[in-house]
Amino acid sequence: MGRLPLIIFLSVFLLIFDYYCYRAILSVFKKWSPKTKKIFTILWWTYTFGLVIGIFAGIYLNIYLSLRAVIMVAFFLTVVCKVAMLPFLLIDDLRRGVIKLLRLKKKNQKTEKSLTVATNGAEPISRSAFLVKAGMLTAAVPLTSLTWGIAYGAYDYKVKRQKLILPNLPKAFDGIKMAQISDVHSGSFYNRKAVLGGVEMLLGEKPDFIFFTGDLVNDKTDEMRNYQDIFAKLKAPLGVYSTLGNHDYGDYHYGRGPSAAKAKNLQDLIKIHELMGWDLLMNEHRRLKVDGEEIGILGIENWGMGRFPKYGRMDLAVKDTDDLPVKLLLSHDPSHWRGQVLEKYPQIDAMFSGHTHGMQFGVRTKDFQWSPVQYIYKEWAGLYQEQHQQLYVNVGYGFLGYPGRVGILPEITIFELKRA
């Protein structure tokens, strides 16, 4: 199915779904005056049709990014809330249908059986009204939490500190400080001041060197237009090293196949890294030297399991690194660790990834973490180790799709490298 037929199908489905919810709400609030019902009807359908038109405009018209973001947020919250209501409405319809079929009640009771509740002389609430109102109350829970995640979670940057023990670490690197950010997704941002605040927070930690592990943009290089100057502020005495993520290649905008526009977009993105002073590693390595001692920093292009592209070439990245006592690998997708690194490249001491975002939803404390993304990725946030090899997954600096974060907040990781 092409994109247009799919959008039309989803729009029709949502309109039918909206009508179902609309009728359920009117059935509960029967005491509304005709004027109130008319106002409610106008507001309900103006919002619904406006949202559908906005979705088409956001896809096919060149509207402002901030307006497109507002439309997508409204669409996302609306769908989530109505889906939360749906089970209650279906249960009520099923209940009333069974009653009608079995004719268990007299004519004046067959559709409404009273459910007694503790009130001060108020009329008892019907089961239908109870279920619909319970559905509306349930819908308010995700609406509240997701709205909070947009208002406060999207830019609530948190510094996570992590000791990284590397047995073969040269003495000159013992205690050195390294920072990591990942998944900027600049095309999703709408608050320059907040983004700058996160960058200043990282710089305040005074890291000796910095890693960026991919997904600078969502689709196109020009998304960095308003943020290049901010991320160019990221400097460190021993350098800033970066790599590409699956979104950086333009596959989701230009398609998987080659094209001149797609190739230019990628070259423009590579140039952005250069202009910001970031050392972009494309299946290659660098020797990091301190007081005459060296470690290796390796970076590969995106390599992911499943449907994600496998552009990375580890054979090129590890070439001529046998003499280096410690090798740190930048690879965007954590599935690369289990899919290739553990089995074929035991010389890699630690790998640094992003990609998962922690699904931007879940629970993360010092001793416990959970997110739905863990059912997709075995390694999705924090530090993992198998024998002598380690992996750290950063849950990301930006956001994608849902323009917020609930529980899984944007992360700036500060590592202290330590000898065993």
C-alpha positions in Angstrom: 0.0 0.0 0.0 1.4 3.4 -1.0 1.7 6.3 1.5 -1.4 8.2 0.3 -3.9 5.2 0.3 -2.5 4.3 3.8 -3.0 7.9 5.1 -6.6 8.0 3.7 -7.3 4.6 5.3 -6.1 5.7 8.7 -8.0 9.0 8.4 -11.3 7.2 7.6 -10.6 4.8 10.5 -9.9 7.6 12.9 -13.1 9.4 11.8 -15.2 6.3 12.5 -13.4 5.8 15.8 -14.1 9.5 16.7 -17.8 9.0 15.9 -17.9 6.0 18.2 -16.4 7.9 21.1 -18.6 11.0 20.3 -21.8 8.9 20.5 -20.7 7.3 23.7 -20.0 10.6 25.4 -23.4 12.0 24.4 -25.2 8.9 25.7 -23.8 9.6 29.1 -24.4 13.3 29.3 -28.1 13.2 28.3 -29.0 16.1 30.6 -27.0 18.5 28.6 -29.1 21.3 27.1 -29.5 21.5 23.3 -27.2 24.5 23.2 -24.5 22.7 25.2 -24.8 19.6 22.9 -24.5 21.9 19.9 -21.4 23.6 21.2 -19.8 20.3 22.1 -20.6 18.9 18.6 -19.1 21.9 16.9 -15.9 21.8 19.0 -15.5 18.0 18.7 -15.8 17.8 14.9 -13.9 21.0 14.3 -11.0 19.6 16.2 -11.2 16.2 14.5 -11.4 17.4 11.0 -8.8 20.1 11.7 -6.4 17.4 12.9 -6.9 15.2 9.8 -6.3 18.2 7.5 -3.3 19.2 9.6 -1.8 15.7 9.2 -2.1 15.9 5.4 -0.7 19.5 5.4 2.3 18.4 7.6 3.1 15.6 5.1 2.5 17.2 1.8 3.0 21.0 2.4 6.1 22.9 3.4 4.7 24.2 6.7 6.8 25.5 9.6 8.5 22.7 11.6 7.1 24.1 14.9 3.6 23.9 13.5 4.1 20.4 12.2 5.3 19.4 15.6 2.2 20.9 17.3 0.0 18.9 14.9 1.9 15.7 15.5 1.7 16.2 19.3 -2.0 16.8 19.1 -2.6 13.8 16.9 -0.5 11.5 19.1 -2.2 12.6 22.4 -5.7 12.3 20.8 -5.1 8.8 19.5 -3.5 7.6 22.8 -6.4 9.0 24.9 -9.1 7.5 22.7 -7.4 4.1 22.5 -7.4 4.2 26.4 -11.2 4.7 26.3 -11.9 2.0 23.7 -11.9 -1.1 26.0 -14.5 0.5 28.3 -16.7 1.5 25.4 -16.5 -2.0 23.9 -17.2 -3.7 27.3 -20.3 -1.5 27.7 -21.5 -2.2 24.2 -20.9 -5.9 24.7 -22.8 -5.8 28.1 -25.8 -4.1 26.6 -25.8 -6.4 23.6 -25.9 -9.5 25.8 -28.7 -8.0 27.8 -30.7 -7.3 24.7 -30.1 -10.8 23.3 -30.9 -12.7 26.4 -33.8 -10.4 27.4 -32.9 -10.8 31.1 -34.7 -7.7 32.1 -38.1 -6.1 31.8 -38.6 -3.6 29.1 -37.9 -0.6 31.3 -34.7 -2.1 32.7 -33.2 -4.1 29.8 -30.6 -1.4 28.9 -29.9 0.3 32.2 -29.4 -1.5 35.4 -28.6 0.7 38.4 -25.2 0.4 40.0 -25.4 1.8 43.6 -22.6 4.0 44.7 -22.0 6.0 47.8 -23.6 9.4 47.3 -25.5 11.9 49.4 -28.9 11.3 48.0 -27.7 11.6 44.4 -29.2 9.5 41.6 -27.5 6.1 41.1 -25.2 6.0 38.1 -26.0 3.5 35.4 -23.5 0.9 34.4 -23.2 2.5 30.9 -22.4 5.9 32.4 -20.0 4.3 34.9 -18.1 2.5 32.2 -17.9 5.5 29.8 -16.8 7.8 32.6 -14.3 5.3 33.8 -12.9 5.2 30.3 -12.7 9.0 30.2 -10.9 9.0 33.5 -8.5 6.3 32.3 -7.8 8.3 29.2 -6.8 11.2 31.4 -3.9 9.2 32.9 -1.9 8.9 29.6 -3.0 12.4 28.6 -1.6 13.8 31.9 1.7 11.8 31.9 2.4 12.4 28.2 1.6 16.1 28.4 4.0 16.3 31.4 6.6 14.5 29.3 6.3 17.1 26.6 6.3 20.1 28.9 9.1 18.9 31.3 10.7 15.7 30.1 11.9 16.5 26.6 14.7 18.8 27.7 15.2 17.6 31.3 18.8 16.6 30.7 20.4 14.4 33.3 24.1 13.7 33.9 24.7 10.0 34.4 28.1 9.2 35.9 29.7 5.9 35.2 33.1 4.3 36.1 34.5 2.3 33.2 37.1 -0.2 34.4 39.5 -1.2 31.6 42.2 -3.7 32.8 44.7 -2.8 30.1 44.2 0.9 30.4 47.6 2.7 30.2 48.5 4.6 33.4 48.4 8.0 31.6 44.7 7.5 31.0 43.8 6.3 34.5 41.1 8.8 35.9 40.6 10.5 32.6 37.1 11.9 31.9 35.1 11.1 28.8 31.6 12.3 27.8 29.0 10.7 25.6 25.8 12.0 24.0 23.8 10.3 21.3 20.7 10.6 19.1 20.4 14.4 18.8 17.6 14.2 16.2 17.8 18.0 15.6 14.8 17.9 13.3 12.6 17.3 16.4 13.8 20.2 18.4 11.7 23.3 19.0 13.5 25.0 21.9 17.0 26.4 21.1 17.5 27.7 24.6 16.9 24.4 26.2 19.2 22.6 23.8 21.9 25.1 24.5 21.4 24.5 28.2 22.1 20.8 27.8 25.3 21.5 25.8 26.5 23.9 28.5 25.7 21.3 31.2 28.0 18.9 29.3 30.8 21.5 29.0 30.5 22.2 32.7 31.7 18.7 33.3 35.0 19.5 31.6 35.5 16.2 29.8 38.9 15.3 28.3 37.2 13.9 25.2 33.7 13.5 23.9 31.8 10.8 21.9 28.7 11.3 19.8 27.2 8.0 18.7 24.9 8.9 15.8 21.6 10.2 14.6 22.4 13.9 14.3 19.2 14.5 12.2 15.9 12.8 11.6 16.0 12.7 7.8 17.8 15.7 6.2 20.9 17.6 6.8 19.2 21.0 6.7 17.5 20.1 10.0 20.8 21.2 11.6 20.5 24.7 10.3 19.3 26.2 13.6 21.4 24.1 15.9 24.8 23.7 14.2 26.2 26.7 16.1 25.0 25.2 19.4 26.7 21.8 18.9 29.8 23.4 17.5 30.4 24.6 21.1 31.2 21.1 22.1 35.0 21.1 22.5 37.4 19.0 24.5 41.2 18.9 24.9 41.5 15.5 23.3 38.8 16.0 20.7 35.2 15.2 19.8 34.7 11.9 18.0 31.5 11.0 16.2 29.8 8.4 14.0 26.7 8.0 12.0 23.3 6.5 12.9 20.6 5.0 10.8 18.7 8.3 10.4 21.8 10.2 9.1 21.9 8.5 5.7 18.6 10.0 4.4 17.1 6.5 3.9 13.8 7.5 5.5 13.3 10.5 3.2 15.0 9.6 -0.1 14.5 5.8 0.1 17.0 3.0 0.4 18.2 3.1 -3.2 21.0 5.4 -4.4 20.2 8.9 -5.8 22.1 12.1 -6.4 20.0 14.0 -3.8 20.6 11.4 -1.2 24.3 11.3 -1.8 24.5 15.1 -1.6 22.5 15.1 1.6 25.0 12.7 3.2 28.0 14.7 2.0 26.4 17.8 3.5 26.0 16.0 6.8 29.7 14.9 6.8 30.6 18.5 6.1 28.5 19.6 9.2 30.6 17.3 11.4 33.7 18.8 10.0 32.5 22.4 10.4 31.6 21.7 14.0 35.1 20.4 14.7 33.9 16.8 15.2 36.1 14.0 14.0 33.7 11.7 12.1 34.9 8.1 12.1 33.7 6.2 9.0 35.0 2.6 9.4 38.3 3.9 10.7 40.3 4.6 13.9 42.3 7.2 15.7 45.2 6.9 18.1 44.6 8.9 21.2 47.9 9.8 22.9 48.5 11.1 26.4 52.1 11.3 27.9 53.4 9.0 25.2 50.9 6.3 25.8 48.0 5.4 23.4 44.6 3.9 23.2 42.5 3.4 20.1 39.2 5.1 19.2 37.3 3.2 16.5 34.2 4.3 14.7 32.0 2.5 12.2 29.1 3.4 10.0 25.6 2.2 11.1 25.3 -1.6 11.6 22.1 -2.9 13.0 20.2 -6.2 13.2 17.0 -6.8 11.4 15.7 -4.1 9.0 18.4 -1.5 9.9 21.2 -0.9 7.4 24.6 -2.6 7.7 27.0 0.0 6.3 29.6 -0.6 9.0 33.0 -2.3 8.2 34.7 -3.5 11.3 37.5 -5.1 9.3 38.5 -1.6 8.1 38.1 0.0 11.6 40.3 -2.5 13.4 43.1 -2.5 10.7 46.5 -1.6 12.2 45.3 -1.5 15.8 46.8 -4.7 17.1 49.4 -2.8 19.1 46.9 -0.7 21.0 46.2 -1.9 24.6 42.6 -0.6 24.7 40.1 -0.1 21.9 37.0 1.9 22.3 34.3 1.5 19.6 31.6 4.0 18.5 28.8 2.1 16.9 25.3 3.5 16.9 23.1 0.4 17.2 23.6 -1.7 20.3 22.5 -4.8 18.5 25.9 -4.7 16.7 27.6 -5.7 20.0 25.8 -9.1 20.2 25.4 -9.5 16.4 29.1 -9.1 15.5 31.5 -7.6 18.0 31.2 -10.3 20.8 31.7 -13.1 18.4 34.2 -11.8 15.9 36.1 -8.9 17.5 37.2 -9.9 21.0 39.9 -7.1 20.9 37.2 -4.5 21.4 37.3 -3.5 25.1 34.2 -1.3 25.2 31.5 -0.2 22.7 29.4 2.9 22.9 25.9 3.1 21.4 22.6 4.9 21.4 19.7 4.2 19.0 17.0 2.8 21.5 16.1 6.2 23.2 14.9 3.9 26.0 11.7 4.3 23.9 11.4 7.7 25.7 9.1 6.0 28.2 9.7 3.8 31.2 11.3 3.8 34.7 14.9 4.3 35.4 16.4 4.6 38.8 19.9 3.8 40.3 19.0 0.1 40.9 16.1 -0.6 38.5 15.1 0.2 35.0 12.2 -0.9 32.7 10.9 0.2 29.3 8.9 -1.6 26.6 12.0 -1.3 24.4 13.6 -4.1 26.5 11.4 -6.6 24.7 13.0 -5.6 21.4 16.6 -4.9 22.5 18.4 -7.0 25.1 20.8 -4.2 25.7 18.9 -0.9 25.7 20.2 1.4 28.5 23.3 1.6 30.7 26.3 -0.7 31.1 26.5 -4.3 30.0 29.4 -6.8 30.2 30.2 -10.2 28.9 33.6 -11.6 30.0 36.1 -8.8 29.3 34.0 -6.9 26.8 31.6 -4.0 27.7 28.8 -2.1 26.1 27.3 1.2 27.2 24.0 2.3 25.7 23.1 6.0 26.0 19.3 6.7 25.9 19.8 9.8 23.8 19.9 13.6 23.9 16.9 14.3 21.7 13.6 12.7 20.8 11.8 11.3 17.8 8.1 10.8 17.2 6.6 11.5 20.6 8.1 15.0 21.4 8.8 14.2 25.1 10.1 11.8 27.6 8.4 10.0 30.5 10.7 8.4 33.0 13.6 7.9 30.5 15.1 11.3 30.5 17.6 12.8 28.0 21.1 11.7 29.0 24.6 13.1 29.2 27.0 10.3 30.2 30.2 11.2 32.0 32.7 8.3 32.2 35.7 8.0 34.4 38.2 5.6 32.9 39.9 3.4 35.5 42.6 0.7 35.5 41.6 -2.6 37.0 
